[in-house]
Amino acid sequence: MFGGFMLGARSRLLPPSLPFGFFGAAVAFHVAGWAALTLWGDGAIGFQGGLGPALGALHLITLGVLVSAAMGASFQLLPVATKRPLRSLTAARVVMACHVLGTPVLAWGMVGGEIWALHAGGALVGVALFVFLLLLADNLRRVDDLPLVTGHAWVAVASLAAFTVLGLLLTADFTAGFLPDHAAAGAAHAVAAGFGFMGMVIFAFSPVLVPMFALSPPVDAALGRWSLRLAAPALALGVAGALVGWVPLVALAGLLGLGAAAAHLKSMALVMKSRMKRDMGDSFVLIRGAWACLPVSLALGLAFALDVAPQVSGPLFGWFLVFGWLLSFLMGVLQRILPFLASMHSVRPGIKPVLVSALTLDSAARAHLVLHFAALALGAVALAGGWGWLMRLAATLGLTGALAFALFAVEVWRRMNLHLSQSPQVPEKQA
């Protein structure tokens, strides 16, 4: 799969403004999300939904960081992996404009209860998500030779449709009040977004990215099939069970989800065991930490569904799902993708491509790693103990780490452009 992924990859690169635009937005929202938690971290204690600063901060991370990164990765990596071009660059730019503009407006509406911002931001984000869905589905329907990638990606598309519709209904319900159970719809939205869309995007791209980065053989196809067979019904049952409030259905979904996670993590463990590249760097410390948080988040979700200490298990479930698994994994992947893409875009006539190692600021990446996990650990303790001051301290560490990662990303861009500004080397004429 690695060879097929790389064959002709440079010819299928998008204009750098598209992937780097999405990834740059993710980096900026990463700082904004941690900053919001630093200001209003007290509201995260016992948070189980409802308008307020905690909801706004959460969506700066989920929509702002996670979905922006997923959009950029999907637009760039799917055409390379599937060898099918993106249908429309103009449509992709519409997605970026609506998403990047709509997300902070929506988050502001959630923070202050501003109705105009809720509706305007929700409409812009809704347009971005639906156009993204159409582009993603169009690419996938033209592919029949990558079952592990496309199978999980189709589940991601279905989950994207579900969480977008539910998100729009929830936004409208804040003013119209037509939903019979707002909290149940919110829980279904969280399952479809976190485990459904984002989780399945990770499951879809991991069989391509992890072997590529690790220089290892392809993933075990049987384990990949099992993760898909278990994840799809788990998500369907989880969303349905959350909507109707039927605990046995949610519990069954959680058990199936744990099985899917076990199959996926086993396939990743086999890849790492057989890798040729021994030193995987700080980025894979983040990714390994994310893998550890996946079953923890599922177990906490089960505990919350079974009403086991819901005031603690509920917030901890969201914390380990969003900040533990999804954010850790996406930041680890971004740390690899940004210099990798920059190196591929650094090719010009007469100019050799710059090495990935020459584009990275290792000290900034290491600082982010340490501060991210410190924030994750302190935040979990704060939520378990109900200590608002500790949550704000954890968020301060997270914000400092986000600033370090922003420095890392800016330096990749600066070094790439510095390399491209060099005069082309003209071959000397032979006498």
Secondary structure, 3 states (H helix, E strand, C coil): CHHHHHCCHHHHCCCCHHHHHHHHHHHHHHHHHHHHHHHHHHHHCCCCCCCCHHHHHHHHHHHHHHHHHHHHHHHHHHHHHHCCCCCCHHHHHHHHHHHHHHHHHHHHHHHHCCHHHHHHHHHHHHHHHHHHHHHHHHHHCCCCCCHHHHHHHHHHHHHHHHHHHHHHHHHHHHHHCCCCCHHHHHHHHHHHHHHHHHHHHHHHHHHHHHHHHHCCCCCCHHHHHHHHHHHHHHHHHHHHHHHHCCHHHHHHHHHHHHHHHHHHHHHHHHHHHCCCCCCCHHHHHHHHHHHHHHHHHHHHHHHHHCCCCHHHHHHHHHHHHHHHHHHHHHHHHHHHHHHHHHHHHCCECCECCCCHHHCCCHHHHHHHHHHHHHHHHHHHHHHHHCCHHHHHHHHHHHHHHHHHHHHHHHHHHHHHHHHHCCCCCCCCCCC
